């Protein structure tokens, strides 16, 4: 896990599996060297060649043999000075035991100099000295840690870092029996390297990997109930004391790495003590986090550790760890009635993490996970108190989202037995307000699964609870989206999403109140313009989308269409004042809705055409109005023309003087692509704007072409042809103004080659 610019510990990427190079000496950057190192590798790869297999005499010494070997390999001045003083007092193991204080003083003096040329042999001899004297080294242990950490705490080359943490790992190995029963003093000394003090992220990673060896030893059956819980609690309290400080993030990452490495084994395996480590982390989740609180430092760490080991392992090897996780959940469920009703929130987060990482491919016992999740939700829904407004987002983030993730990733066979209980839990009073958002969120995750699992329950909920609280507002927003993504059936199919008749009647009455209001609104009927724009009009817009996305009784559609038509006629009347927000709503979304609803009721009103054409210059910058007007003209093409319409058309002036045509030509230079395209399509409908030399067709083709590199050549060809035809236009052609305006509009497209 090399360091990154953000100062966090990240996982190193494995290189490609290619043929290894044959060069003995090859330059590598510091980051490359560091990314290949692991503090525990020396423990796994070590082979003792300094003692013969048959040499089992009590006089043999690791320190003496190491000193002789390094005397031949290292000729630096610093090491020669050390060797000259150490050789006379280390000829036998008995002599080493007798002169142990003098030997350690020599080691201390040499390490304090931090001479790079002599560091490797002296660090190895320090671990050999600890190996030789065993428990007698305890009085030198604290000073040895200080010396090693002093070296690691300064900027060093990659080789020095490797030697330093290898020595630290061996020191932990040889003294583990002494250190493990009480890891707190060792942890406090190493904590600055874990990220508590300012160090590079790779130092925090190496320190975490070295400490993970002791965590594994603490998780052994003889120590896990005392030493493991003790060190986990101590690390938790120390981490929580760092909240808000600059080094908090790196320190948290260092602890995540320490516990994750303690759980991991070689390859993709899990260490035999791994389940006990995760269980200890879950047991030490503090009471303050077993509730709705924004500060979840330790729970975040537990989820981070679980994420790391899930990426590391496979479903078979990870199964014991996940079983230990489920045992902790079962233990919490079987406990007495909690004082804090939201105490299951951290456990739900842990389940959601296990199910979400790697798409749940590492989980094998889905039945237990789904059953435990449902049981925790039901318990909280029954016993939880009323939630304050400031904690609503926490329930959504920590409970509802994680529940959706579990149900999204679990196989259908594991879900079917728990569907009814799960729906019952979510529809209880304390969780009911999140039922609609849950269904909307889940439908985005998997619309097919939503239809097969929850559609029936959701439609029943709409019938029974659409008017409760804020349900109506949420349904207005979410129902059209759910229909759009296929989670609910489209209107007109075999299956339909029917609105309750009581809701339909209420919607009709709301539009009747809109029609009865004075127009334009200037404060009458207690209608504040700001409130009207920010709250009322969005609500009417959402209701129109809702009616379009669901199955509604024809009489309701006909009534609303009639009301929208009246409002549209009022909006189209000439006015000397600026158009209000309600006017813009009526001529865009209201107009669109009227056209949609009129398809089922019958033909649209052809008498609107003169009003629409007269109002077009006033609303020419409204894309919604232009698109609705285009739909209207296409719908009235097949209808016989009215006398009024014929006389109006016959009295039309030339295109040059027509304000409608002039307004649409001005739109062609606008930066909005939708505005340019709608204007071109409307101009195509007019008899007074005939095409000439296919210029109008070319502009339409350009506007309808996606502006990307693949279509650039085709667009450029059309633009060149448009320029060639421009010089051949007739003198009074409307295209003489339209083409330059269109070219200016094309300049607003953010495509450099164009």
C-alpha positions in Angstrom: 0.0 0.0 0.0 2.1 2.9 -1.2 1.6 6.4 0.0 -0.6 8.8 -1.9 -0.8 12.6 -2.0 -3.8 12.5 0.3 -1.7 11.1 3.1 -3.8 7.9 3.4 -2.7 4.3 3.3 -3.8 2.7 0.1 -3.5 -0.8 -1.2 -0.5 -1.4 -3.6 -1.3 -2.7 -7.0 0.2 -6.0 -8.0 2.4 -5.9 -11.1 1.6 -7.8 -14.3 2.5 -11.5 -14.4 5.3 -11.2 -16.9 8.6 -12.9 -17.4 11.0 -11.8 -14.6 14.0 -9.8 -15.7 17.5 -11.3 -15.6 19.3 -8.2 -14.3 20.8 -8.5 -10.9 21.0 -4.8 -10.4 18.1 -2.7 -11.6 17.2 0.8 -10.5 13.8 1.2 -8.9 12.2 4.3 -7.5 11.6 4.7 -3.7 7.9 4.3 -4.1 8.3 1.1 -6.1 10.6 -0.4 -3.5 8.4 0.6 -0.7 5.3 -0.8 -2.3 7.0 -4.3 -2.5 7.9 -4.4 1.2 6.0 -6.0 3.9 7.1 -5.9 7.5 6.2 -9.5 8.1 8.0 -10.9 5.1 11.2 -11.6 7.0 9.3 -13.7 9.5 7.8 -15.8 6.7 11.0 -16.2 4.7 13.7 -16.4 7.3 16.1 -19.4 7.1 18.6 -19.8 9.9 22.0 -20.6 8.4 24.0 -19.1 11.2 23.7 -22.3 13.4 24.3 -25.8 12.2 21.3 -28.2 12.6 23.4 -30.5 14.8 24.8 -27.8 17.0 22.5 -27.9 20.0 25.1 -27.2 22.7 24.1 -24.7 25.3 27.2 -22.6 24.5 26.0 -21.7 20.9 24.9 -18.2 20.4 22.9 -16.4 17.6 24.6 -13.2 18.5 28.2 -14.7 18.3 27.5 -16.4 15.0 25.9 -13.3 13.6 28.8 -11.2 14.7 31.3 -13.5 12.9 29.2 -13.6 9.7 28.8 -9.8 9.5 32.5 -9.3 10.3 33.2 -10.8 7.0 30.4 -9.0 5.1 30.5 -5.5 6.5 33.8 -3.6 6.8 32.4 -0.2 7.6 34.2 1.8 10.3 31.1 2.0 12.5 30.6 -1.7 12.6 34.3 -2.5 13.0 34.4 -0.3 16.1 31.4 -2.2 17.4 32.8 -5.6 16.5 36.2 -4.8 18.2 34.5 -4.1 21.5 31.8 -6.9 21.3 34.0 -9.8 20.3 35.9 -10.2 23.6 32.7 -10.3 25.7 30.6 -12.6 23.4 32.8 -15.7 22.9 30.2 -18.0 24.5 26.5 -17.8 25.5 27.5 -17.8 29.2 29.8 -14.9 28.5 27.0 -13.1 26.7 24.7 -13.6 29.6 27.4 -12.3 32.0 28.2 -9.2 30.0 24.6 -8.6 28.7 24.5 -5.0 30.0 27.8 -4.1 28.3 26.7 -5.7 25.0 23.4 -3.9 25.1 25.2 -0.6 25.8 27.4 -1.2 22.7 24.3 -1.9 20.6 22.6 1.2 22.0 25.6 3.4 21.2 25.9 2.0 17.7 22.1 2.4 16.9 22.0 5.9 18.4 24.6 7.0 15.7 22.2 5.8 12.9 25.1 5.1 10.7 23.6 3.8 7.5 26.6 1.5 6.7 26.4 -0.2 10.0 22.7 -0.2 10.7 21.8 -3.5 9.0 24.2 -5.7 10.9 23.6 -3.9 14.2 19.8 -4.2 13.9 20.1 -7.9 13.1 22.5 -8.4 16.1 20.0 -6.7 18.4 17.3 -9.2 17.5 19.9 -12.1 17.8 20.8 -10.7 21.3 17.2 -10.8 22.3 16.9 -14.3 20.9 19.9 -15.4 23.0 19.0 -14.0 26.4 15.2 -14.6 26.1 13.2 -13.3 29.1 16.2 -11.4 30.4 15.8 -9.0 27.5 12.6 -7.6 29.0 14.5 -4.8 30.8 16.0 -3.7 27.5 12.8 -4.0 25.5 11.5 -0.4 26.0 14.9 1.1 25.2 15.2 -1.1 22.1 11.8 0.0 20.9 12.8 3.7 21.4 16.0 3.2 19.4 14.2 1.4 16.5 11.4 3.9 16.4 13.9 6.8 16.4 15.4 5.4 13.3 12.0 4.7 11.6 10.8 8.2 12.6 13.3 10.0 10.4 13.4 10.1 6.5 15.4 7.1 5.4 16.2 5.1 2.3 14.0 2.1 1.4 16.7 -0.3 2.5 17.0 1.2 5.9 13.2 1.2 6.4 13.2 -2.5 5.4 16.0 -3.4 8.0 14.3 -1.3 10.7 10.9 -2.9 10.5 12.4 -6.4 10.0 14.2 -5.9 13.3 11.0 -4.7 14.9 9.1 -7.8 13.6 11.8 -10.2 14.9 11.8 -8.4 18.3 8.1 -8.9 18.5 8.4 -12.5 17.6 11.1 -13.4 20.1 9.4 -11.5 23.0 5.8 -12.2 22.1 5.2 -14.3 25.2 6.4 -11.5 27.4 4.6 -8.7 25.5 1.3 -10.1 24.6 -0.4 -10.4 28.0 -0.2 -6.6 28.2 0.2 -4.9 24.8 -0.7 -1.4 25.9 2.9 -0.2 26.7 4.2 -1.5 23.4 1.2 0.0 21.6 1.8 3.4 23.2 5.4 3.4 22.0 4.6 2.3 18.5 1.4 4.5 18.1 3.3 7.5 16.7 4.5 5.4 13.8 0.9 4.1 13.2 0.0 7.6 12.2 -0.6 9.3 15.5 2.4 11.5 14.8 3.3 13.0 11.5 5.0 10.3 9.4 4.7 9.2 5.8 1.9 6.7 5.1 4.3 3.9 4.3 5.8 4.1 7.8 2.3 3.8 9.3 1.7 0.7 7.1 4.9 -1.0 8.1 4.3 -0.3 11.8 0.8 -1.6 11.4 2.0 -4.8 9.8 4.6 -5.3 12.5 2.0 -4.8 15.3 -0.4 -7.2 13.6 1.9 -10.0 14.6 1.3 -9.3 18.2 -2.5 -8.9 17.6 -2.5 -12.4 16.2 -0.7 -13.7 19.3 -3.2 -11.8 21.5 -6.1 -13.5 19.6 -4.9 -17.0 20.6 -7.4 -18.9 22.7 -5.5 -18.3 25.9 -5.4 -14.5 25.5 -8.4 -13.5 23.4 -10.7 -12.9 26.3 -8.3 -10.7 28.1 -5.3 -9.4 26.1 -7.2 -9.0 22.8 -10.2 -7.2 24.2 -7.8 -5.0 26.3 -5.7 -3.9 23.4 -8.8 -3.4 21.1 -10.4 -1.2 23.8 -7.1 0.7 24.4 -6.7 1.4 20.6 -10.3 2.5 20.4 -10.0 5.0 23.2 -6.8 6.4 21.8 -8.3 6.7 18.3 -11.4 8.5 19.6 -9.2 11.0 21.5 -7.7 12.0 18.1 -11.0 13.0 16.5 -10.8 16.4 14.9 -7.0 16.5 14.8 -4.9 16.6 11.7 -3.4 13.2 12.0 -6.7 11.4 12.7 -7.3 10.0 9.2 -3.8 8.5 8.9 -4.0 7.1 12.4 -7.4 5.5 11.7 -6.0 4.0 8.5 -3.0 2.7 10.4 -5.2 0.9 12.9 -7.4 -0.5 10.1 -4.3 -1.9 8.5 -3.1 -3.4 11.8 -6.3 -5.3 12.5 -6.8 -6.3 8.9 -3.3 -7.7 8.6 -3.9 -9.6 11.9 -6.9 -11.3 10.3 -5.2 -12.1 6.9 -3.1 -15.1 6.2 -0.8 -16.1 3.3 -2.3 -15.8 -0.1 -6.1 -15.5 0.1 -6.4 -17.4 3.4 -7.6 -16.1 6.7 -5.4 -16.6 9.9 -6.8 -19.1 12.4 -7.3 -16.3 14.9 -9.0 -14.0 12.3 -12.6 -14.6 13.5 -11.6 -13.8 17.1 -10.1 -10.5 16.0 -13.2 -9.4 14.2 -15.4 -10.5 17.0 -13.3 -8.5 19.5 -13.6 -5.4 17.3 -17.4 -5.7 17.2 -17.5 -6.3 21.0 -15.6 -3.1 21.6 -18.0 -0.9 19.7 -18.6 1.8 22.3 -22.0 2.5 23.8 -22.0 6.0 22.4 -21.9 4.6 18.8 -24.6 2.0 19.5 -27.1 4.8 18.9 -27.9 7.4 16.3 -24.8 9.5 16.4 -22.8 11.2 13.6 -19.5 10.3 15.3 -18.9 6.6 14.5 -15.2 6.4 14.6 -14.8 2.8 15.7 -17.7 1.5 13.6 -16.1 3.1 10.6 -12.9 1.2 11.5 -14.7 -2.1 11.8 -16.3 -1.7 8.4 -12.9 -0.7 6.9 -11.2 -3.8 8.3 -14.1 -6.0 7.0 -13.8 -4.3 3.6 -10.0 -5.0 3.5 -10.3 -8.7 4.4 -13.2 -9.2 2.0 -11.1 -8.0 -0.9 -8.2 -10.2 0.3 -10.0 -13.5 0.7 -12.5 -15.7 -1.1 -15.9 -17.0 0.0 -14.6 -20.3 1.4 -11.8 -18.9 3.5 -13.8 -15.9 4.6 -16.7 -18.0 5.9 -15.4 -18.4 9.5 -15.0 -14.7 9.8 -18.5 -14.0 8.6 -19.8 -16.7 10.9 -18.2 -15.0 13.8 -19.8 -11.7 12.7 -23.2 -13.4 12.6 -22.6 -14.9 16.1 -22.1 -11.4 17.4 -25.3 -10.3 15.9 -27.2 -13.2 17.3 -25.7 -12.5 20.7 -26.9 -8.9 20.5 -30.4 -10.0 19.4 -30.7 -12.6 22.3 -29.8 -10.0 24.9 -32.3 -8.3 27.2 -34.4 -5.4 26.0 -31.9 -2.6 25.3 -31.8 0.8 27.0 -30.9 2.3 23.6 -33.3 1.1 21.0 -31.0 2.0 18.1 -28.1 -0.2 19.4 -28.3 -2.4 16.3 -27.3 0.4 14.0 -23.5 -0.4 14.0 -24.3 -4.1 13.4 -26.5 -3.3 10.4 -23.7 -1.2 9.0 -21.3 -4.2 9.4 -23.8 -6.5 7.6 -24.3 -4.0 4.8 -20.5 -3.8 4.4 -20.2 -7.6 4.1 -23.0 -7.7 1.6 -21.9 -4.8 -0.5 -18.1 -5.3 -0.9 -17.4 -7.4 -4.1 -21.1 -7.5 -4.7 -21.6 -10.0 -1.9 -19.6 -12.6 -3.7 -17.7 -13.5 -0.5 -20.9 -14.3 1.5 -21.9 -17.9 1.6 -24.6 -18.0 4.4 -27.1 -15.5 3.1 -30.0 -16.9 5.0 -28.5 -16.1 8.3 -27.6 -12.6 7.2 -31.1 -11.8 5.9 -32.8 -13.2 8.9 -30.6 -11.3 11.3 -31.1 -8.1 9.4 -34.9 -8.5 9.4 -34.9 -9.3 13.2 -32.8 -6.2 14.0 -35.0 -3.9 11.9 -38.2 -5.3 13.5 -36.8 -4.9 17.0 -35.8 -1.3 16.3 -39.2 -0.5 14.7 -41.0 -1.8 17.7 -39.0 -0.3 20.6 -37.4 2.8 19.1 -38.5 6.2 20.4 -39.5 9.0 18.1 -36.6 10.3 16.0 -35.6 14.0 16.1 -35.2 15.9 12.8 -31.4 16.1 13.1 -31.1 12.3 13.2 -33.4 11.4 10.3 -30.5 11.4 7.8 -28.5 9.0 10.0 -31.3 6.4 9.9 -31.4 6.7 6.1 -27.6 6.5 5.8 -26.8 3.8 8.3 -30.0 1.6 8.4 -32.1 1.9 5.3 -29.3 2.1 2.7 -27.5 -0.9 4.2 -30.7 -2.9 4.3 -31.3 -2.2 0.7 -27.7 -3.3 -0.2 -28.2 -6.6 1.6 -31.5 -7.3 -0.2 -30.0 -6.2 -3.5 -27.0 -8.6 -3.3 -28.6 -11.6 -1.6 -29.9 -14.5 -3.8 -33.7 -14.6 -4.3 -33.9 -18.0 -2.5 -32.6 -16.5 0.7 -35.0 -13.5 0.5 -38.3 -15.2 -0.2 -38.8 -16.6 3.4 -38.2 -13.1 4.9 -40.1 -10.8 2.5 -43.3 -10.5 4.6 -41.4 -9.9 7.9 -39.1 -7.4 6.2 -42.0 -5.4 4.7 -43.8 -5.5 8.1 -40.8 -4.1 9.9 -40.4 -1.3 7.4 -44.1 -0.4 7.5 -44.1 -0.1 11.3 -44.7 3.4 12.7 -41.0 4.2 13.5 -39.7 3.2 10.1 -42.7 4.0 7.9 -41.5 7.4 6.8 -38.5 5.7 5.1 -40.6 3.0 3.3 -41.2 5.0 0.1 -37.5 6.3 -0.1 -36.4 2.7 0.4 -38.5 1.4 -2.4 -37.4 4.2 -4.7 -33.7 3.6 -3.8 -34.1 -0.2 -4.3 -35.8 0.3 -7.6 -32.8 2.2 -8.8 -30.5 -0.6 -7.7 -32.5 -3.4 -9.5 -35.8 -2.6 -11.1 -36.5 -6.3 -12.0 -35.9 -7.5 -8.5 -38.1 -4.7 -7.1 -41.0 -5.8 -9.3 -40.7 -9.4 -8.3 -40.2 -8.8 -4.6 -41.9 -5.6 -3.5 -44.2 -4.3 -6.2 -47.4 -5.8 -4.7 -46.5 -4.6 -1.2 -45.7 -1.1 -2.5 -49.0 -0.7 -4.4 -50.9 -1.8 -1.3 -49.0 0.8 0.8 -49.9 3.5 -1.7 -53.6 2.7 -1.4 -53.5 2.6 2.4 -51.0 5.4 3.3 -50.7 7.8 0.3 -52.1 10.7 2.4 -50.1 10.1 5.6 -47.5 12.7 6.5 -45.3 13.6 3.5 -46.1 10.5 1.6 -48.0 12.3 -1.1 -45.1 14.7 -1.8 -42.6 11.8 -2.0 -44.9 9.7 -4.2 -45.2 12.6 -6.6 -41.5 12.7 -7.0 -40.6 9.0 -6.9 -43.5 7.3 -8.7 -42.7 8.8 -12.2 -39.1 7.9 -11.8 -40.0 4.3 -10.8 -42.2 4.0 -13.8 -39.5 5.5 -16.0 -36.9 2.9 -15.0 -39.3 0.0 -15.3 -39.8 -0.7 -11.6 -43.5 -0.1 -12.0 -45.7 -0.9 -15.1 -46.4 1.8 -17.7 -50.0 2.9 -18.1 -51.9 1.0 -20.8 -50.1 -2.4 -20.2 -51.5 -5.6 -18.8 -50.3 -4.5 -15.3 -50.9 -1.0 -14.3 -50.1 1.3 -11.4 -53.5 2.7 -10.4 -53.9 5.8 -8.3 -56.4 5.5 -5.5 -59.7 7.2 -6.5 -59.6 9.4 -3.3 -56.2 10.7 -4.4 -57.5 11.4 -7.9 -60.4 13.4 -6.5 -58.0 15.4 -4.4 -55.7 16.2 -7.4 -58.7 17.3 -9.4 -59.8 19.6 -6.6 -56.3 21.1 -6.4 -56.4 22.0 -10.1 -59.8 23.5 -9.6 -58.4 25.8 -7.0 -55.6 26.8 -9.5 -58.2 27.6 -12.1 -60.3 29.6 -9.7 -57.4 31.9 -8.7 -57.2 35.4 -10.2 -54.8 35.7 -13.1 -52.1 36.9 -13.1 -51.5 36.5 -9.3 -50.6 39.6 -7.4 -50.9 38.6 -3.8 -54.7 37.8 -3.7 -55.9 34.6 -2.1 -52.9 34.7 0.3 -50.6 33.7 -2.6 -47.1 35.1 -2.0 -45.2 35.1 -5.3 -42.1 33.7 -3.8 -43.9 30.8 -2.1 -46.0 30.3 -5.3 -42.8 29.9 -7.4 -40.8 27.8 -4.9 -43.5 25.5 -3.6 -46.9 25.6 -5.4 -45.8 25.4 -9.0 -43.3 22.5 -8.5 -46.1 20.7 -6.7 -48.5 21.1 -9.7 -45.7 20.1 -12.1 -45.1 16.9 -10.0 -48.8 16.1 -10.0 -48.9 16.4 -13.8 -45.9 13.9 -14.1 -47.7 11.6 -11.7 -50.9 11.6 -13.7 -48.9 10.8 -16.9 -47.1 7.9 -15.3 -50.0 6.2 -13.6 -53.4 4.9 -14.6 -56.1 7.4 -13.8 -59.9 7.4 -14.5 -60.7 9.1 -17.8 -63.1 11.5 -16.1 -60.3 12.8 -13.9 -58.0 13.3 -17.0 -60.8 15.0 -18.9 -61.6 17.4 -16.0 -58.0 18.4 -15.5 -57.4 18.8 -19.3 -60.4 21.2 -19.4 -59.0 23.2 -16.5 -55.5 23.4 -18.1 -57.1 24.5 -21.4 -58.8 27.4 -19.6 -55.6 28.4 -17.9 -53.7 28.2 -21.2 -56.2 30.5 -22.9 -55.8 33.0 -20.1 -52.0 32.8 -20.3 -52.1 33.4 -24.1 -54.0 36.6 -23.9 -52.0 39.7 -24.7 -50.7 41.5 -21.6 -48.5 44.6 -21.1 -47.0 43.2 -17.9 -44.2 40.7 -17.6 -45.3 37.1 -17.6 -45.7 35.6 -14.2 -44.3 32.2 -13.1 -47.8 30.7 -13.4 -48.0 31.9 -17.0 -44.8 30.2 -17.8 -46.1 27.0 -16.1 -49.3 27.1 -18.1 -47.7 27.6 -21.5 -45.1 25.0 -21.0 -45.8 22.1 -18.6 -49.5 22.8 -18.5 -49.7 22.9 -22.3 -47.7 19.6 -22.6 -50.1 18.0 -20.0 -53.2 19.2 -21.9 -51.9 17.7 -25.1 -51.2 14.3 -23.4 -54.5 14.2 -21.7 -56.4 15.2 -24.9 -55.2 12.1 -26.7 -57.4 9.9 -24.7 -60.3 12.3 -24.5 -60.4 13.3 -28.2 -58.8 15.8 -30.6 -57.2 18.9 -29.4 -58.9 22.3 -29.7 -58.0 23.7 -33.2 -59.2 27.1 -32.2 -56.1 27.5 -30.1 -53.9 28.0 -33.2 -54.4 31.7 -33.7 -53.8 32.4 -30.0 -50.7 30.3 -30.0 -49.3 31.9 -33.1 -50.0 35.4 -31.8 -48.3 34.6 -28.5 -45.3 32.8 -30.0 -43.1 36.0 -30.3 -43.8 36.7 -26.6 -42.8 33.2 -25.5 -40.2 32.4 -28.2 -37.5 31.8 -25.6 -39.4 29.2 -23.8 -38.3 25.7 -24.9 -41.2 24.1 -23.2 -43.7 26.3 -25.1 -42.0 25.7 -28.5 -41.9 22.0 -28.0 -45.6 21.9 -27.0 -46.5 24.2 -29.9 -44.7 21.8 -32.3 -46.6 18.8 -30.8 -49.8 20.8 -31.2 -49.2 21.7 -34.9 -48.4 18.0 -35.7 -51.6 17.0 -33.9 -53.8 19.4 -35.9 -52.4 18.7 -39.3 -55.0 16.1 -40.1 -57.9 18.3 -38.8 -59.9 20.3 -41.4 -58.9 24.0 -41.2 -61.3 26.5 -39.6 -62.6 29.5 -41.5 -60.9 31.7 -38.9 -57.6 29.9 -39.4 -57.9 30.2 -43.2 -58.5 33.9 -43.2 -55.7 34.3 -40.7 -53.3 32.4 -43.0 -54.3 34.2 -46.1 -53.7 37.6 -44.5 -50.2 36.6 -43.3 -47.5 39.0 -44.3 -44.3 37.9 -45.9 -41.7 36.0 -43.9 -39.5 39.0 -43.6 -42.2 41.0 -41.8 -43.8 38.2 -39.8 -42.8 38.6 -36.1 -43.2 34.9 -35.5 -40.6 34.0 -38.1 -38.3 36.8 -36.9 -38.5 35.5 -33.3 -37.7 32.0 -34.4 -34.8 33.1 -36.6 -33.4 35.0 -33.6 -33.6 31.7 -31.6 -31.2 30.1 -34.0 -28.3 32.1 -32.6 -29.1 31.1 -29.0 -26.7 28.9 -27.0 -29.4 26.4 -26.2 -29.4 23.4 -28.5 -33.0 22.5 -27.6 -34.1 26.0 -28.4 -32.4 26.0 -31.9 -33.8 22.6 -32.7 -37.4 23.4 -31.7 -37.3 26.6 -33.7 -36.0 24.9 -36.8 -38.8 22.2 -36.6 -41.5 24.9 -36.2 -40.2 26.9 -39.1 -40.5 23.7 -41.2 -44.2 23.6 -40.4 -45.0 27.1 -41.8 -46.0 27.6 -45.4 -44.5 31.1 -45.3 -41.0 29.7 -44.8 -40.3 27.3 -47.7 -37.1 25.5 -48.0 -34.7 26.6 -50.7 -31.7 24.6 -52.0 -32.2 22.2 -49.1 -30.7 24.8 -46.7 -33.4 24.2 -44.1 -32.9 20.5 -44.3 -29.2 20.9 -43.9 -29.6 23.0 -40.7 -32.0 20.4 -39.3 -29.6 17.6 -40.0 -26.8 19.5 -38.3 -29.0 20.2 -35.3 -30.1 16.6 -35.0 -26.5 15.2 -35.2 -24.7 14.4 -32.0 -21.7 16.7 -31.6 -18.8 14.5 -31.0 -15.6 13.5 -32.8 -17.3 10.6 -34.7 -19.7 12.9 -36.4 -17.4 15.9 -36.9 -16.6 15.1 -40.5 -20.3 14.8 -41.4 -21.2 18.1 -39.7 -18.3 19.9 -41.4 -19.5 18.7 -44.8 -23.0 20.0 -44.1 -21.7 23.4 -43.0 -19.6 23.8 -46.1 -22.5 22.9 -48.3 -24.7 25.4 -46.3 -22.1 28.1 -47.0 -22.0 27.3 -50.7 -25.8 27.4 -51.0 -26.1 30.7 -49.1 -24.7 32.7 -52.1 -27.4 31.2 -54.4 -30.4 32.1 -52.3 -33.1 34.4 -53.8 -33.1 38.0 -52.7 -36.1 38.0 -50.4 -35.6 34.5 -48.9 -36.0 34.2 -45.1 -33.0 31.9 -45.1 -30.7 34.9 -45.8 -31.1 35.9 -42.2 -31.7 32.4 -40.8 -28.4 30.9 -42.0 -26.1 33.6 -40.4 -28.1 33.4 -37.2 -27.7 29.6 -37.2 -23.9 29.9 -37.7 -23.6 32.2 -34.7 -25.5 29.6 -32.7 -23.1 26.9 -33.8 -20.2 29.0 -32.4 -21.6 28.3 -28.9 -21.0 24.5 -29.2 -18.0 23.5 -27.1 -16.2 21.4 -29.7 -12.8 22.9 -30.7 -12.4 21.2 -34.1 -15.8 22.6 -35.2 
